[in-house]
Amino acid sequence: MENKENTFSYDTLSEAVNDLQKRGYTKDFLIPDGKECIYCQDHSLELSPDEFLIDEIYRFEGMSDPADESIVFAISSEKHEVKGLVINSFGADFGYRSSKLVEDLHRRAQNNN
């Protein structure tokens, strides 16, 4: 299954999250510090990059500071029959490890188009 181009447009992060959840992306995934994976606390599920696909990506600039940016990855895993969201904020406190994984995820998504 290939990465889909974004067919939806959102003005705000909350609008994107609400719509993606309505479309079945209901699990919340985090990027744990020091790991190259995503983690769903609800299911105690850890997914390595080869266990999920990035279906859609949305970026939002901060209202008060354009340097603050949020990114939403809509991901799915056929293997684990789960769909969810990875939400990350870029800013002064954004860690290198998370940044590197997000960059790798974004690059993977672009290569699948």
Z-matrix of the N, CA and C atoms (Angstrom, degrees):
N
C 1 1.444
C 2 1.521 1 108.81
N 3 1.313 2 116.55 1 128.98
C 4 1.454 3 120.34 2 -177.58
C 5 1.519 4 111.42 3 -92.48
N 6 1.312 5 114.95 4 158.84
C 7 1.451 6 122.16 5 175.92
C 8 1.521 7 108.82 6 -64.92
N 9 1.314 8 116.89 7 134.05
C 10 1.456 9 122.14 8 179.28
C 11 1.522 10 109.83 9 -89.76
N 12 1.318 11 115.75 10 145.80
C 13 1.466 12 118.64 11 173.23
C 14 1.520 13 107.42 12 -72.61
N 15 1.328 14 116.23 13 150.12
C 16 1.455 15 119.88 14 178.69
C 17 1.519 16 109.38 15 -63.57
N 18 1.323 17 116.14 16 120.24
C 19 1.453 18 120.57 17 176.75
C 20 1.516 19 110.85 18 -104.47
N 21 1.315 20 116.41 19 -0.55
C 22 1.454 21 122.23 20 -179.69
C 23 1.526 22 108.77 21 -114.93
N 24 1.313 23 115.45 22 154.15
C 25 1.458 24 121.06 23 178.10
C 26 1.524 25 108.20 24 -130.61
N 27 1.322 26 115.98 25 132.73
C 28 1.456 27 121.24 26 -178.08
C 29 1.524 28 110.00 27 -128.40
N 30 1.334 29 115.63 28 144.52
C 31 1.455 30 120.96 29 178.19
C 32 1.519 31 112.13 30 -88.43
N 33 1.345 32 116.90 31 -28.54
C 34 1.461 33 120.50 32 -176.63
C 35 1.520 34 110.69 33 -133.90
N 36 1.321 35 114.56 34 159.36
C 37 1.460 36 121.32 35 176.72
C 38 1.526 37 110.62 36 -60.28
N 39 1.329 38 117.48 37 -44.89
C 40 1.467 39 119.85 38 -177.69
C 41 1.527 40 111.70 39 -65.02
N 42 1.318 41 117.27 40 -35.38
C 43 1.467 42 121.12 41 176.94
C 44 1.531 43 110.25 42 -63.49
N 45 1.323 44 116.41 43 -43.44
C 46 1.463 45 120.80 44 179.18
C 47 1.524 46 110.70 45 -64.00
N 48 1.331 47 116.94 46 -47.99
C 49 1.461 48 120.66 47 -178.54
C 50 1.527 49 110.83 48 -60.97
N 51 1.323 50 117.47 49 -46.01
C 52 1.467 51 120.84 50 -179.66
C 53 1.524 52 111.73 51 -59.80
N 54 1.338 53 117.09 52 -44.94
C 55 1.461 54 119.67 53 -179.25
C 56 1.527 55 111.73 54 -69.05
N 57 1.323 56 117.02 55 -42.72
C 58 1.465 57 119.68 56 179.03
C 59 1.532 58 110.75 57 -61.78
N 60 1.320 59 117.39 58 -38.68
C 61 1.463 60 120.15 59 177.22
C 62 1.518 61 110.44 60 -64.09
N 63 1.322 62 118.18 61 -40.34
C 64 1.470 63 121.71 62 176.95
C 65 1.522 64 110.68 63 -62.69
N 66 1.331 65 116.27 64 -29.39
C 67 1.471 66 120.94 65 -179.59
C 68 1.529 67 112.35 66 -89.52
N 69 1.337 68 117.41 67 11.51
C 70 1.463 69 120.58 68 171.58
C 71 1.511 70 116.86 69 104.72
N 72 1.317 71 118.61 70 -2.31
C 73 1.467 72 121.93 71 179.15
C 74 1.532 73 108.04 72 -87.86
N 75 1.334 74 115.65 73 76.27
C 76 1.462 75 121.19 74 -167.33
C 77 1.525 76 114.70 75 -98.63
N 78 1.308 77 118.52 76 -16.20
C 79 1.466 78 120.26 77 -178.26
C 80 1.527 79 110.26 78 -89.56
N 81 1.333 80 114.94 79 144.26
C 82 1.463 81 121.07 80 177.39
C 83 1.520 82 109.22 81 -99.59
N 84 1.330 83 115.76 82 121.80
C 85 1.459 84 121.46 83 177.98
C 86 1.519 85 109.60 84 -109.14
N 87 1.318 86 115.65 85 144.12
C 88 1.455 87 123.00 86 177.49
C 89 1.524 88 109.04 87 -118.35
N 90 1.325 89 115.95 88 160.49
C 91 1.462 90 121.11 89 172.37
C 92 1.522 91 106.14 90 -105.65
N 93 1.337 92 117.41 91 102.41
C 94 1.473 93 119.21 92 -178.08
C 95 1.527 94 111.83 93 -66.72
N 96 1.329 95 116.01 94 144.16
C 97 1.459 96 121.03 95 176.88
C 98 1.523 97 110.02 96 -60.60
N 99 1.310 98 115.97 97 134.74
C 100 1.454 99 120.74 98 174.22
C 101 1.514 100 115.07 99 79.42
N 102 1.333 101 118.21 100 8.60
C 103 1.461 102 120.26 101 -179.98
C 104 1.521 103 109.52 102 -128.61
N 105 1.315 104 115.55 103 150.42
C 106 1.465 105 121.88 104 176.96
C 107 1.526 106 108.61 105 -103.77
N 108 1.338 107 115.81 106 63.71
C 109 1.453 108 121.25 107 -178.25
C 110 1.525 109 107.77 108 -156.87
N 111 1.332 110 115.62 109 176.56
C 112 1.454 111 120.71 110 168.94
C 113 1.516 112 107.03 111 -117.56
N 114 1.341 113 116.15 112 155.69
C 115 1.454 114 120.92 113 -172.54
C 116 1.521 115 110.27 114 -135.79
N 117 1.340 116 116.76 115 133.41
C 118 1.463 117 123.20 116 175.21
C 119 1.520 118 107.25 117 -109.22
N 120 1.325 119 116.37 118 110.63
C 121 1.456 120 120.98 119 -177.33
C 122 1.529 121 111.21 120 -66.48
N 123 1.335 122 118.50 121 -36.62
C 124 1.468 123 121.94 122 -179.11
C 125 1.526 124 112.37 123 -55.34
N 126 1.320 125 116.23 124 -37.75
C 127 1.461 126 121.16 125 -176.55
C 128 1.525 127 113.08 126 -109.76
N 129 1.340 128 116.95 127 5.04
C 130 1.472 129 120.98 128 -172.98
C 131 1.527 130 109.24 129 46.34
N 132 1.315 131 115.22 130 48.56
C 133 1.457 132 122.57 131 -173.56
C 134 1.516 133 109.76 132 -114.59
N 135 1.324 134 115.97 133 125.40
C 136 1.459 135 122.48 134 178.31
C 137 1.526 136 107.67 135 -113.03
N 138 1.334 137 116.67 136 124.98
C 139 1.459 138 121.45 137 -178.57
C 140 1.520 139 110.15 138 -115.08
N 141 1.318 140 115.79 139 125.49
C 142 1.455 141 120.12 140 173.07
C 143 1.535 142 107.66 141 -80.25
N 144 1.331 143 117.85 142 161.06
C 145 1.471 144 120.03 143 -176.39
C 146 1.525 145 115.15 144 -55.72
N 147 1.321 146 118.64 145 -26.07
C 148 1.463 147 119.18 146 179.93
C 149 1.533 148 112.69 147 -84.61
N 150 1.337 149 118.12 148 0.90
C 151 1.463 150 121.40 149 -178.87
C 152 1.527 151 113.17 150 -103.11
N 153 1.340 152 117.96 151 2.28
C 154 1.458 153 119.10 152 178.98
C 155 1.521 154 110.72 153 -146.98
N 156 1.330 155 114.83 154 161.49
C 157 1.459 156 122.51 155 176.34
C 158 1.513 157 109.28 156 -113.88
N 159 1.312 158 116.49 157 147.80
C 160 1.455 159 121.85 158 172.86
C 161 1.528 160 106.32 159 -94.00
N 162 1.324 161 115.73 160 111.96
C 163 1.463 162 120.49 161 -176.87
C 164 1.522 163 112.36 162 -84.55
N 165 1.329 164 116.84 163 -39.87
C 166 1.464 165 121.52 164 -177.88
C 167 1.526 166 109.28 165 -149.34
N 168 1.333 167 116.13 166 152.06
C 169 1.464 168 122.57 167 177.54
C 170 1.528 169 108.48 168 -134.83
N 171 1.342 170 115.74 169 135.05
C 172 1.464 171 121.25 170 176.70
C 173 1.520 172 108.96 171 -133.05
N 174 1.335 173 115.93 172 137.09
C 175 1.473 174 122.02 173 178.36
C 176 1.525 175 109.00 174 -117.15
N 177 1.332 176 114.48 175 144.24
C 178 1.460 177 121.00 176 178.52
C 179 1.513 178 109.24 177 -137.03
N 180 1.336 179 116.43 178 133.01
C 181 1.470 180 121.17 179 175.94
C 182 1.518 181 108.78 180 -86.60
N 183 1.332 182 115.77 181 150.60
C 184 1.458 183 121.11 182 177.86
C 185 1.516 184 111.19 183 -65.96
N 186 1.329 185 116.31 184 145.78
C 187 1.468 186 120.87 185 -178.75
C 188 1.526 187 111.29 186 -67.49
N 189 1.339 188 117.34 187 -42.56
C 190 1.458 189 119.90 188 -176.50
C 191 1.525 190 112.82 189 -92.14
N 192 1.328 191 116.72 190 -24.31
C 193 1.464 192 120.29 191 -178.51
C 194 1.524 193 109.15 192 -141.01
N 195 1.333 194 118.08 193 106.96
C 196 1.466 195 121.04 194 -179.14
C 197 1.532 196 113.60 195 -58.05
N 198 1.354 197 117.07 196 -18.77
C 199 1.467 198 119.73 197 177.83
C 200 1.526 199 111.15 198 -72.31
N 201 1.335 200 116.73 199 -23.09
C 202 1.458 201 120.24 200 174.16
C 203 1.515 202 107.69 201 -80.73
N 204 1.294 203 115.93 202 124.73
C 205 1.452 204 120.25 203 -175.41
C 206 1.519 205 109.15 204 -135.36
N 207 1.323 206 115.96 205 142.81
C 208 1.460 207 121.41 206 173.41
C 209 1.517 208 108.01 207 -115.87
N 210 1.316 209 114.91 208 148.75
C 211 1.452 210 120.17 209 177.65
C 212 1.527 211 108.03 210 -133.72
N 213 1.322 212 115.19 211 138.23
C 214 1.459 213 121.65 212 179.67
C 215 1.525 214 107.90 213 -118.67
N 216 1.329 215 115.78 214 123.76
C 217 1.461 216 121.88 215 173.72
C 218 1.527 217 107.70 216 -106.10
N 219 1.325 218 117.48 217 122.73
C 220 1.461 219 121.52 218 170.93
C 221 1.526 220 105.51 219 -92.39
N 222 1.332 221 116.57 220 116.78
C 223 1.465 222 120.25 221 -174.48
C 224 1.524 223 110.45 222 -120.53
N 225 1.334 224 115.03 223 156.22
C 226 1.460 225 120.39 224 175.81
C 227 1.520 226 109.02 225 -142.29
N 228 1.328 227 114.05 226 150.34
C 229 1.457 228 120.88 227 177.21
C 230 1.518 229 108.61 228 -132.63
N 231 1.320 230 115.82 229 110.42
C 232 1.470 231 119.38 230 176.60
C 233 1.522 232 110.12 231 -65.36
N 234 1.317 233 115.92 232 -40.19
C 235 1.464 234 121.35 233 -178.04
C 236 1.526 235 111.59 234 -56.22
N 237 1.338 236 116.43 235 -41.89
C 238 1.461 237 120.79 236 -176.62
C 239 1.533 238 112.47 237 -104.17
N 240 1.345 239 116.46 238 3.69
C 241 1.458 240 122.96 239 178.77
C 242 1.528 241 111.75 240 49.21
N 243 1.340 242 115.18 241 54.58
C 244 1.457 243 120.94 242 -177.85
C 245 1.526 244 109.80 243 -140.40
N 246 1.346 245 114.88 244 146.15
C 247 1.462 246 121.90 245 174.37
C 248 1.523 247 107.31 246 -131.05
N 249 1.325 248 116.15 247 139.52
C 250 1.454 249 118.08 248 -179.35
C 251 1.509 250 112.67 249 -164.63
N 252 1.326 251 114.32 250 -170.04
C 253 1.459 252 121.99 251 -175.19
C 254 1.517 253 111.12 252 -123.59
N 255 1.329 254 115.01 253 141.31
C 256 1.456 255 122.64 254 168.27
C 257 1.518 256 104.62 255 -114.44
N 258 1.327 257 116.78 256 117.27
C 259 1.463 258 121.40 257 -179.97
C 260 1.517 259 107.57 258 -113.96
N 261 1.318 260 116.22 259 124.80
C 262 1.454 261 120.59 260 -179.30
C 263 1.507 262 110.00 261 -131.50
N 264 1.310 263 115.85 262 142.80
C 265 1.457 264 121.88 263 177.64
C 266 1.514 265 109.08 264 -111.04
N 267 1.320 266 115.47 265 135.33
C 268 1.455 267 121.42 266 176.07
C 269 1.516 268 107.38 267 -99.70
N 270 1.289 269 116.76 268 135.72
C 271 1.460 270 121.07 269 178.09
C 272 1.510 271 108.56 270 -178.02
N 273 1.304 272 115.96 271 -168.27
C 274 1.459 273 120.75 272 -177.16
C 275 1.519 274 112.60 273 -61.28
N 276 1.338 275 117.62 274 -31.40
C 277 1.465 276 119.92 275 -176.75
C 278 1.524 277 113.26 276 -95.24
N 279 1.323 278 117.58 277 9.46
C 280 1.458 279 121.08 278 -177.85
C 281 1.522 280 110.12 279 -76.03
N 282 1.322 281 117.04 280 119.17
C 283 1.460 282 121.91 281 -173.76
C 284 1.513 283 114.24 282 -71.13
N 285 1.321 284 116.00 283 152.33
C 286 1.459 285 122.33 284 -179.53
C 287 1.517 286 111.41 285 -60.33
N 288 1.329 287 117.85 286 -44.08
C 289 1.460 288 121.04 287 -176.00
C 290 1.524 289 110.34 288 -61.24
N 291 1.327 290 116.52 289 -48.74
C 292 1.457 291 119.91 290 178.55
C 293 1.518 292 110.53 291 -62.10
N 294 1.327 293 115.73 292 -41.75
C 295 1.447 294 120.29 293 179.70
C 296 1.524 295 111.23 294 -59.43
N 297 1.323 296 116.38 295 -44.40
C 298 1.455 297 120.73 296 -179.60
C 299 1.532 298 110.79 297 -63.20
N 300 1.335 299 117.94 298 -43.54
C 301 1.461 300 120.39 299 179.26
C 302 1.519 301 110.46 300 -65.32
N 303 1.324 302 118.32 301 -43.47
C 304 1.466 303 120.70 302 178.86
C 305 1.522 304 110.28 303 -62.15
N 306 1.324 305 117.53 304 -42.54
C 307 1.468 306 120.02 305 177.39
C 308 1.525 307 110.58 306 -61.24
N 309 1.331 308 117.20 307 -42.60
C 310 1.465 309 120.78 308 177.73
C 311 1.524 310 111.02 309 -62.82
N 312 1.333 311 117.30 310 -41.66
C 313 1.462 312 121.13 311 178.95
C 314 1.522 313 110.49 312 -63.83
N 315 1.324 314 115.77 313 -44.26
C 316 1.459 315 119.69 314 -178.98
C 317 1.530 316 110.58 315 -64.23
N 318 1.327 317 117.09 316 -42.31
C 319 1.453 318 121.28 317 178.40
C 320 1.538 319 110.69 318 -62.60
N 321 1.326 320 116.61 319 -42.23
C 322 1.471 321 121.10 320 177.85
C 323 1.532 322 110.52 321 -60.35
N 324 1.329 323 115.83 322 -42.72
C 325 1.467 324 120.30 323 -179.56
C 326 1.525 325 110.14 324 -63.58
N 327 1.319 326 117.69 325 -43.20
C 328 1.467 327 121.34 326 -179.84
C 329 1.523 328 110.58 327 -64.56
N 330 1.318 329 118.09 328 -38.01
C 331 1.460 330 122.00 329 -179.07
C 332 1.509 331 112.16 330 -69.49
N 333 1.344 332 117.82 331 -22.48
C 334 1.455 333 121.61 332 -179.32
C 335 1.508 334 112.73 333 -84.47
N 336 1.330 335 118.29 334 -12.02
C 337 1.469 336 121.08 335 -179.82
C 338 1.496 337 111.95 336 -76.03
